Amino acid sequence: MAKADAWGAPGGTAFARRETRGDGLAGNTRLIAEPAYRRLLAAEPLLRRSIPVLIITFLIVIAALRVLSLMNERDDVERNAKAILTLAAGQLASSLPTTSETVPGAIQDLLETTSRQGAMGRSHVLVITDSAFKIVAVTPRSMPWQGHSLDGLVEGGQPLFMFGDRAGVMDVNIDGRDWYAAVSLANGGKGASAALVPQDAVFDAWRKTVSLNVTLFVLTAGVLIVILYAYFGQAARAQAADRIYIEAHQRIDMALVRGRCGLWDWDMVRGKMYWSRSMYDMLGYKPCETMLSFGEVDQIIHPEDGDLFELANRIVAREIDHIDQVFRMRHSDGQWVWMRARAQVIDPEAPEIQLIGIAVDVTEQRHLALRSEAADLRLRTAIENINESFVLWDSTQRLIMCNSKYQQDNGLSDRDVMPGTARAALEERMLAFASERRLAHTSGLQGGATFERQLADGRWLQGNELKTRDGCIGSVGS
């Protein structure tokens, strides 16, 4: 079949604007997804490579930001804890001269008052010592320390006892635990005050925050990894589905091409029609995957074979829900191709009517039927014009055909010789004959017979019957 461009077809310029596409998208999928799907296909390899990198980068950035945030938070907690210790030790030291001289037991009250301040916690320890750093008062949490030398309990804190406030807050060790300690010397060297807190108590809330952040990060990373796995799994399945779809579509196209038929998918609401590739091949046009309009298809349908718009209006009006019609369509070389279209509405109750079916090229069958009709007409004319009477019975002894000479000899009307009439019934309607005798069949063929009849008008009729291979019986009388 010629692959001529539709510019060469009369009135077929609507098809000339279409081009063949060769990408992996086929059928109605392109009609729905274009042009977004085409851009997605072009970007998909880059996206597949970049998504793991983006997810890993995202996790690294989130982890780095949270680490920096937690480290800053730890520094703030440490700074606040040291500031509280410095203030507490300084307040106790400044209150020592007046309090110790005025009210007995006021030192213990001072410790309790200071420890109840909002910034102090139950883990904080406040200590008051004499000039030799012997503990004379301590908060209830560390009562066993009372009477002991503070510099003997504290390891690594010698600068505190030498310089007091100027040494700041130092990391010390008490009974194998790390503490923060601040010491303030009273004026005149009459005593000293100290504020201490265990480091694990200072960072307890911070460690819980770290645990929560680590848990959330692990969960986030796990969810993203699962999503990444699901994405690649879905992408692989989508590729397999696309491949299977394309292979199935190619097989269907091949079957349609070999069967000389094409698929129609008619969207009645939007006035668009989809043709399979085989439909274009049958008509010689370049295949395309875009929808055809009613007008474009109607241009190549023979005007004497029906109106596509009228047919569409009947379907939309719910007058019919299927079509079975034979019409001619213009080939790209200008010739007419006979098509038989059969289609059915997918869902008659749906608000949007969708008609799907096939169109079969019946040009050869049409020409064969015309040739058979012409041959049958010539045969009947020849039989009618012979001088002998002729009749043909089928294998069940029913009339197939006869000529007018047979009717005249037997006195039969046109109504009597309707095809399908039983032979016995027809012989009853014949004119009575004077006599009949059987003769030896000279040809010797099995199933043949020869007879002579004398008609009522005195004429003699000789008939020869022959049986065909399919069981029919032909009789010639002269």
C-alpha positions in Angstrom: 0.0 0.0 0.0 1.3 3.4 -0.9 2.5 5.6 1.9 1.9 8.8 0.0 1.4 12.0 1.9 -2.2 13.1 2.3 -1.5 16.2 0.4 -1.9 14.0 -2.7 -5.4 13.0 -1.6 -8.3 15.1 -2.9 -9.7 17.1 -0.1 -7.4 15.4 2.4 -5.2 18.3 3.5 -6.4 17.8 7.1 -4.2 14.7 7.3 -1.2 16.3 5.7 -0.4 18.2 8.8 0.2 15.1 10.8 3.6 13.5 11.4 4.8 10.1 12.5 6.1 9.9 16.0 8.5 7.2 17.2 8.7 7.6 21.0 7.6 4.9 23.5 4.2 6.3 24.2 1.4 4.7 22.3 -2.3 5.0 21.7 -4.7 7.0 23.9 -2.0 7.4 26.6 -0.3 10.1 24.5 -3.6 11.7 23.8 -4.3 12.1 27.5 -0.8 12.9 28.8 0.7 15.1 26.1 2.7 17.2 26.4 3.5 16.7 30.1 4.3 13.0 29.6 6.8 13.8 26.9 8.6 16.2 29.2 8.5 13.7 32.0 10.0 11.0 29.7 12.9 13.3 28.8 13.6 14.3 32.5 13.0 10.8 34.0 16.7 9.5 33.6 18.0 12.7 35.3 15.4 12.5 38.0 16.2 8.8 38.7 19.9 9.6 39.1 19.3 12.8 41.1 16.7 11.6 43.6 19.0 9.4 45.7 21.6 12.2 45.7 19.1 14.7 46.8 17.7 12.5 49.6 21.2 11.8 50.9 22.2 15.5 50.7 19.0 16.4 52.5 19.7 13.9 55.3 23.3 15.2 55.6 22.2 18.8 55.7 19.5 18.1 58.3 21.9 16.1 60.4 24.6 18.8 60.3 22.1 21.5 61.2 20.7 19.5 64.1 24.3 18.8 65.4 25.2 22.4 65.2 21.9 23.4 66.9 22.4 20.8 69.7 26.0 21.9 70.3 24.9 25.5 70.5 22.2 24.5 72.9 24.8 22.6 75.0 27.0 25.6 75.2 24.0 27.7 76.3 23.1 25.1 79.0 26.7 25.1 80.2 27.0 28.9 80.2 23.7 29.3 82.1 24.8 26.7 84.7 28.1 28.3 85.3 26.5 31.7 85.6 24.0 30.4 88.2 26.9 28.9 90.2 28.9 32.1 90.1 25.9 34.2 91.3 24.9 31.8 94.0 28.5 31.6 95.4 28.9 35.3 95.2 25.5 36.0 97.0 26.4 33.6 99.8 29.9 35.1 100.3 28.5 38.6 100.4 25.9 37.6 103.1 28.4 35.7 105.3 29.7 38.6 107.6 26.3 40.0 108.6 24.4 36.8 108.8 26.9 34.9 110.8 27.3 37.6 113.4 23.6 38.5 114.0 21.4 35.4 114.1 22.4 31.9 115.2 21.4 29.3 112.6 21.0 32.1 110.0 23.6 30.4 107.8 21.4 27.3 107.3 18.4 29.6 106.6 20.6 31.5 104.1 21.4 28.2 102.3 17.8 27.2 102.1 16.7 30.6 100.9 19.3 30.7 98.2 18.6 27.1 97.1 14.9 27.9 96.7 15.5 30.5 94.1 14.0 29.8 90.7 17.3 29.2 88.9 18.5 26.6 91.4 17.5 23.0 91.2 17.5 20.0 93.5 20.8 18.9 92.2 22.6 22.1 93.2 24.7 21.9 96.4 25.5 25.1 98.4 28.4 25.0 100.9 29.7 27.5 103.5 33.1 26.9 105.0 35.3 28.5 107.6 38.7 30.1 106.8 40.3 26.7 106.6 37.7 25.5 104.1 36.1 23.2 106.6 32.4 22.7 105.8 30.2 24.3 108.5 26.9 24.3 106.5 25.6 22.5 103.5 22.3 21.9 101.8 20.4 18.8 103.0 21.2 16.8 99.8 24.9 16.7 100.8 24.7 16.6 104.6 27.4 13.8 104.8 29.9 16.4 103.7 29.4 18.6 106.8 32.5 18.6 108.9 34.8 17.6 106.1 37.4 19.8 104.4 36.0 21.0 101.1 39.4 21.1 99.4 39.8 17.5 100.4 36.6 16.5 98.8 37.2 18.3 95.6 39.8 17.1 93.2 41.3 19.4 90.6 39.9 22.6 92.1 43.0 24.1 93.8 42.7 27.4 91.9 39.2 27.9 93.3 40.5 27.9 96.9 43.4 30.2 96.0 41.7 32.8 93.8 38.0 32.4 94.6 35.8 34.4 92.2 38.8 35.1 89.9 39.1 31.3 89.2 35.6 31.3 87.8 33.7 28.0 87.5 35.9 24.9 87.1 35.3 21.3 86.2 36.1 19.2 89.3 35.8 15.6 90.4 34.0 14.5 93.5 33.7 10.8 94.4 34.4 9.9 90.8 31.7 12.2 89.3 32.2 15.3 87.3 30.9 18.5 88.8 30.9 22.2 88.1 32.1 24.2 91.1 32.4 27.9 91.9 34.0 29.3 95.1 33.7 32.8 96.5 36.0 34.0 99.4 34.4 36.2 102.0 35.9 39.6 102.8 38.6 39.4 105.5 39.2 35.6 104.9 36.7 34.6 107.6 35.2 31.9 105.4 34.1 31.0 101.9 31.0 29.9 100.0 30.8 27.3 97.2 28.1 26.3 94.7 28.4 23.0 93.0 26.2 20.9 90.6 26.8 17.5 88.9 27.4 17.8 85.2 25.1 14.9 84.4 22.3 16.8 86.1 23.1 20.0 84.1 22.9 18.1 80.8 20.1 15.7 81.6 17.4 17.7 79.7 19.9 18.3 76.8 20.6 14.6 76.5 16.8 13.9 76.3 16.6 16.5 73.5 19.5 14.8 71.8 17.8 11.4 72.1 14.6 12.8 70.7 16.4 14.4 67.8 18.3 11.3 67.0 15.1 9.2 67.1 13.3 11.7 64.8 16.3 11.8 62.4 16.5 8.0 62.2 12.7 7.8 61.6 12.9 10.5 59.0 15.8 8.8 57.3 14.0 5.4 57.5 10.8 6.9 55.9 12.8 8.5 53.2 14.7 5.3 52.4 11.4 3.4 52.3 10.0 6.1 50.0 13.1 5.9 47.8 12.8 2.1 47.6 9.2 2.4 46.8 9.9 5.0 44.1 12.5 2.8 42.4 10.2 -0.2 42.7 7.3 1.7 41.3 9.5 3.1 38.5 10.7 -0.4 37.6 7.1 -1.7 37.6 6.0 1.3 35.6 8.7 0.6 33.0 7.7 -3.0 32.9 4.1 -2.0 32.5 4.9 0.5 29.7 7.0 -2.2 28.0 4.2 -4.8 28.3 1.7 -2.2 27.1 3.8 -1.2 24.1 4.4 -4.9 23.2 0.7 -5.6 23.5 -0.2 -2.5 21.5 2.3 -3.6 18.8 0.8 -7.1 18.7 -2.7 -5.7 18.4 -1.6 -3.3 15.6 0.1 -6.2 13.8 -3.1 -8.3 14.1 -5.2 -5.4 12.9 -2.9 -4.8 9.9 -2.9 -8.5 9.0 -6.7 -8.6 9.3 -7.1 -5.5 7.2 -9.1 -3.8 9.9 -8.6 -0.7 12.1 -9.6 0.3 15.6 -11.9 3.3 16.2 -12.3 5.1 19.5 -14.9 7.8 19.2 -15.3 10.5 21.9 -18.8 11.8 21.1 -18.7 14.6 23.7 -15.5 16.2 22.6 -16.0 15.4 18.9 -12.7 13.6 18.6 -11.8 10.2 17.1 -8.7 8.0 17.6 -7.6 5.6 14.9 -5.2 2.8 15.3 -2.1 2.7 13.1 -3.6 0.0 10.9 -6.5 2.3 10.0 -4.0 4.8 8.6 -2.2 2.0 6.8 -5.4 0.8 5.1 -6.0 4.3 3.7 -2.4 5.1 2.9 -2.0 8.1 5.3 0.9 8.7 7.7 0.1 7.3 11.1 -0.3 9.8 13.9 -1.2 9.6 17.6 -3.3 12.8 17.8 -7.1 12.8 17.9 -9.0 13.4 14.6 -12.0 15.7 14.5 -15.4 14.8 13.0 -14.7 17.2 10.1 -11.4 15.6 9.2 -12.9 12.1 9.1 -16.1 13.3 7.3 -14.0 14.8 4.5 -12.7 11.4 3.3 -16.1 9.6 3.6 -18.0 9.3 0.3 -21.0 11.8 0.4 -23.3 9.2 -1.0 -22.7 6.7 1.8 -24.0 8.7 4.8 -23.4 11.7 7.0 -21.0 11.3 9.9 -22.6 14.2 11.8 -26.1 12.8 11.4 -24.9 9.5 12.8 -23.2 11.2 15.7 -26.4 13.1 16.5 -28.5 9.9 16.6 -26.0 8.3 19.0 -25.9 11.4 21.2 -29.8 11.5 21.2 -29.7 7.9 22.4 -31.6 6.7 19.4 -29.0 4.0 18.7 -26.3 2.5 20.8 -24.4 0.7 18.1 -23.6 1.1 14.4 -23.0 -1.5 11.6 -22.5 0.5 8.4 -20.8 0.0 5.0 -19.3 3.1 3.4 -16.5 4.3 1.2 -13.4 6.2 2.3 -10.9 8.1 0.2 -7.5 6.5 -0.1 -4.4 8.7 -0.2 -4.1 7.9 -3.9 -7.6 9.2 -4.6 -9.3 5.8 -4.9 -12.3 4.7 -2.8 -11.9 2.0 -0.2 -15.0 0.1 1.0 -15.2 -0.1 4.8 -17.6 -1.9 7.1 -17.7 -0.2 10.5 -19.0 -1.9 13.6 -19.0 -0.1 16.9 -20.8 -0.2 20.2 -21.4 2.5 22.9 -19.3 1.4 25.9 -21.8 2.6 28.6 -25.1 3.8 27.3 -26.0 5.3 30.7 -22.7 7.3 31.1 -23.0 11.1 30.7 -20.0 11.0 28.3 -20.7 8.7 25.4 -17.7 6.7 24.2 -18.0 4.6 21.0 -15.5 1.9 20.3 -15.3 -0.6 17.4 -13.5 -1.7 14.3 -13.6 -0.8 10.6 -12.8 -3.7 8.2 -11.6 -3.2 4.6 -14.3 -5.1 2.6 -13.2 -3.8 -0.8 -12.1 -7.2 -2.1 -15.3 -8.8 -0.7 -17.3 -6.1 -2.3 -15.6 -6.5 -5.7 -15.9 -10.3 -5.4 -19.7 -10.0 -4.6 -20.1 -7.7 -7.6 -18.2 -10.2 -9.9 -20.3 -13.0 -8.5 -23.5 -11.1 -9.1 -22.4 -10.3 -12.6 -21.5 -13.9 -13.3 -24.8 -15.1 -11.8 -26.7 -12.6 -13.9 -24.9 -13.7 -17.1 -25.6 -17.4 -16.2 -29.3 -16.7 -15.6 -29.5 -14.7 -18.9 -27.8 -17.6 -20.8 -30.2 -20.1 -19.2 -33.2 -17.9 -20.0 -32.2 -17.6 -23.6 -31.8 -21.2 -24.5 -34.5 -23.0 -26.4 -34.8 -25.9 -24.0 -36.5 -25.8 -20.6 -34.1 -25.9 -17.6 -34.7 -26.5 -13.9 -32.2 -26.9 -11.0 -33.1 -28.7 -7.7 -30.9 -28.7 -4.6 -30.0 -31.8 -2.6 -33.2 -31.7 -0.7 -35.4 -31.6 -3.8 -36.2 -27.9 -3.5 -36.2 -25.5 -6.4 -33.2 -23.3 -7.0 -34.0 -21.8 -10.4 -35.7 -22.4 -13.7 -36.2 -20.6 -16.9 -39.4 -19.3 -18.5 -39.4 -22.2 -21.1 -39.8 -24.6 -18.2 -42.7 -22.5 -16.9 -44.4 -22.5 -20.3 -44.1 -26.2 -20.9 -45.5 -27.0 -17.5 -48.1 -24.2 -17.1 -46.4 -22.6 -14.1 -46.7 -19.0 -13.0 -44.0 -16.8 -11.4 -45.6 -17.4 -8.0 -45.3 -21.1 -8.5 -41.6 -21.1 -9.1 -40.4 -19.3 -6.1 -36.9 -20.5 -5.0 -37.2 -23.0 -2.2 -40.4 -24.6 -3.3 -40.5 -28.3 -2.8 -40.4 -30.4 -6.0 -43.4 -32.5 -5.0 -45.5 -29.4 -4.4 -44.4 -27.9 -7.7 -45.2 -31.0 -9.7 -48.7 -31.0 -8.3 -49.2 -27.6 -9.9 -47.9 -28.6 -13.3 -50.3 -29.3 -16.2 -51.3 -32.9 -16.5 -49.5 -34.8 -19.3 -51.0 -37.5 -21.4 -48.3 -40.1 -20.9 -44.7 -40.6 -19.6 -42.1 -43.2 -20.1 -38.6 -43.8 -18.8 -35.7 -44.3 -21.2 -32.4 -45.9 -20.8 -29.9 -43.3 -19.7 -27.3 -43.1 -22.5 -24.6 -41.2 -20.6 -24.3 -43.9 -17.9 -23.7 -41.4 -15.2 -24.9 -42.5 -11.7 -28.0 -40.6 -10.6 -29.0 -39.6 -14.1 -32.4 -40.2 -15.8 -34.0 -39.7 -19.2 -37.8 -39.6 -19.8 -40.3 -38.7 -22.4 -43.6 -37.0 -21.7 -46.6 -36.3 -24.1 -48.1 -32.9 -23.1 -51.8 -32.2 -23.2 -51.4 -30.2 -26.5 -49.9 -33.3 -28.2 -46.3 -32.2 -28.1 -43.6 -34.6 -26.9 -41.0 -33.5 -24.3 -37.7 -35.3 -23.7 -36.1 -34.6 -20.4 -32.5 -35.4 -19.2 -31.7 -35.2 -15.5 -28.1 -35.2 -14.1 -27.0 -35.2 -10.5 -24.1 -33.0 -9.6 -21.3 -33.8 -7.1 -23.0 -31.8 -4.3 -26.3 -33.6 -4.7 -28.1 -31.1 -6.8 -30.2 -32.2 -9.8 -30.3 -30.4 -13.1 -32.9 -31.1 -15.7 -33.0 -30.1 -19.4 -36.1 -30.7 -21.5 -36.5 -30.3 -25.3 
